[in-house]
Amino acid sequence: MEKIRTQAEWNDRASAVLPAGGFGNFDPGIVIREGKGSRVWDEDGKEYIDYLIGSGPMMLGHGHPEVMEAVLEQLPKGMTFFASNARGIELAEEICRAVPCAEQLRYVSTGGEADMYAIRLARAFTGRTKIVKFEGGYHGMSAEAQMSLAPSVRVNFPQAVPDSAGIPPSVAAEVLVAPFNDFEYIKQLMAEHGHEIAAIIAEPLQRIVPPLPGFLQLLREETQKHGSLLIFDEVVTGFRSTYGGGQELYGVTPDLATLGKVIGGGFPLAAIVGRAGIMRHFDKAQIGAEGWLMQLGTLSGNPVAAVAGLKTMEVLRREGAYDKLNSIGQRLMRMTSAALEEAGVPFQIVGEPALFEVVFTDSKVRDYRDTQAGDAERTKRYNAVLREEGIFKSPGKTYPSLALTEEDLEQTEAAIKKAAASLD
């Protein structure tokens, strides 16, 4: 077969075998050839500073030498076993030390799987069927998770809107949707439906929107009051701003949490963690056949992913790691604010230093509908100029990494200034 040499040729080849010409994750028009440290290169050889970082897991950058060494040491010993292995047990021990709610853990391969099982586990434990999620909250690709993630029409709460074809209408009846950061609505919803609700599932930082002071604590209080479980989806926030994740950052401990991205160090690995009394539903000998939650997966606890995660977490535990990461994020936020203020366009920078984004609006952003009220055309133009200037990022998120250098930040600042100037 003739060697493919350009990105356009790869795009043509992809369009023949991949629906929409891509993997469904990111702009299919860009095909990444390689990554090293803070940078990636496409198949045309164009170089970018990487603020996508694999949608979160590459907090240390690409090809971190210590992670590579750990992986290369493991590979000749075995790539997967479909059986328990020491490295996976060690990683489970470290996760349970780090995450406040984690007494026990069960592995899966993706964050979406973890969320699906967490919801099922809550139903098994409580004997209830209804789930509360927040409009705009992302919890993977299960039928429940695909309710009101990115609804194209506004409906009255708590009605759920399916985001995908192929979901039975009956699923919507089991999902109640609420606006994030709305204290009174949650109180009312739980007062009316609390006896039916198995769990509230929430991202502690919803996409980029931080919780208002006291909101996560309210969720904790309301679920305890009504005998429901509180699930934190920490696939993104786990080990992001602090080692203990969103639970440590915001000071609220849920009953269950889901983790992914960072714990696999760039390899497929995720987990459901929680209180031992709930997690026992995965143990048929303890809970009995009727209460048992079946769960298995070919790559669950994969030893290559486990050693990559262990080494990544070891580096993150080192003195000054999070101070550096958050300092980089704060600097990026400041340079973005300065450039946009000079351009004279309305904007809000929303999120935490370790994960944030610009929303082009002059109103405070506290929920999904506020993010959607931003100027979409300005967002599109701003991101397009950044891409042209060698900044590789999601249209809706900016992920700093520990691999970023002074040169990277200076180049980023110049790109931001150019993108901001294009908006007048």
Helices and strands as residue ranges (DSSP letters): H 7-17, G 19-21, E 32-36, E 39-42, E 47-50, G 53-55, H 65-74, G 75-77, H 86-98, E 104-108, H 111-126, E 130-134, H 169-173, E 175-178, H 183-193, G 194-196, E 197-202, H 215-226, E 229-233, H 245-250, E 256-259, G 261-264, E 270-274, H 276-279, G 280-282, H 284-287, H 303-317, H 321-343, E 348-352, E 355-359, H 368-372, H 376-388, E 391-392, H 406-421
